[in-house]
């Protein structure tokens, strides 16, 4: 389920602009599939980054609001209408489904990457702990063997 409402007209308009004609009821899905995935949120033409006399800012072309500073996480939370995060207002406009799918895909890929990194860190930490335990056991065995050996004779 998504955070956005859309009408069949939005889908038809999107399909016409992407494909040149509307041919079936699956216009939304085919249009979303035809848009290239975003590598970064600022790659979207509806989210414009710029600088003025006050400094950097970004503008959401969906709602036409301007926000000071440039923060990709805040921008993505804005268009996905994720409330309570990043201290940014949710977009008040209905975002066409072809854009929404791109934003959701980008968010999913970014968070899947963070989870994988966290799992990798835990695995690396577990390997380090196991290696340290093994080295500790070897050291203890060596110390024990040395202390139990008879001293060399001076003959």
N, C-alpha and C positions, 0 to 999 in steps of 0.2 A: 504494500500500500504506500502511496506517496502523499506528500504534504501539499499537493497542488490539485486544484480542480481545473478541468479543461472541458471544452465542448467539442463536439464533432466538427464544428466550423474551424476551430483552431487546428485540428488534425488535418482537415481537408486543405486549409490554407498552407500548412506546413508541407503537406504532400505535394501540392501543386508547385510550390517554390522549389522543392527538391527534385521532383520527378517530372514536372511539366503537366501532369494530369492526375485526376483522382480516379482510381480504377476499382477500389473495393473498400470494404469497411475496416480493413486492417491498415489504414493510412498511417495511423500513429506509430504502429510498430515498424512498418517498413521505413518510415521517415527517420525514426530514431536510429534504426540500424544503418541507414545510409550516411549519417553524420560521422565524421571521423572522431575517435575518442580524444578527449582532452588530455594532454600530457601535463599541463599546468592550468590552473583556473584562469590565469590571465591570458590564455590563448583564446578564450571565448570573446567574440566580438561584442557581446552584450555586457561585458564587464571591462570598462575602459580605465586604464591607469594613466595618470598624467601628473604634471607639476604646475603649480601656480605660485604667486608671490608668497603664499603662506606655507608652501612646501608640497610634498607629494600627497596625492589623493587618488581615490578610485570612484567611479560612477557606475551605478547599476542602471543599465538601459531598460531593464524590466520595469522598475519603479521610478526611475529618474532621480533617485537620491544620490547625494555626494557624501563620501565619508573621508575624513582626514586620515593620512597615513596609508601605507600599503601593507596589507597583511592577508596572505592567501588563505589562511585558515578562517579568518573572520569573513572573508568574501564568500567562501564555500558554505559556511554556516548560514550566512545571510540568504543565499539563493535556495538552500535546502530547507530553510525555515526551521533550523535546529535552535530551539529556545534554551536559554539558560547556560549557554556556552559562549566563550569568546567575547562576551560583553558587546554584542552587536545586535541590532534590531533585525528581526526577520523581514524578508521582502513582503510587502503588502499586496503585491500584484500576483495574478495567476500566471505562473510560468508555463509557457508552452511545453508540452510533453517531450518534444524533440530535444529541448535544452535540459529539461529535468533529468532525462535518462543519462545524458552526458555528465551532468553534475553528480548524480548518484553513482555512476560507474567510477568516476574519479575518486570520490570519497571512499568507496569500497576498496579500490586498489591501494589507496594511501593507507587505510587502516589495516588491511590484510598484510601489508608490508611491515607495519609496526608490530603486529602480532608475531610475524615470522622472526623479526629481529629479537623480540623478547624471548621467544622459544630458543633461538640460537644462543643467546647470552646465558640462559639457564643451562643448556646442554654443555656449553663451554665451561661454565662454573662447575658443573658436576664432574666433567672430565678432569679439571684441575684438582678438585678435591680428591678424586680417586687416585690421581698420580701422586699427590702429596701423602695420602695414606700409605701407598705402596712404598714410597721413599722412606717414610717414617718407620715402617716395619723392617725394611732392609737395614736402616741405621740401627734400630734396636737390636736386631739379630747380630749385627757386627759388633756392637758394644758388648753384648752378652757373651759372644764367643771370645772376645779379647779378654774380658775380665775373668773368664773361666779357664783360660789357658794357663798352664804352669809357667812361672817366670823362667827365662833362659838361664842355664847354668853358666857359672864363670870358670869352668875348668879348662 
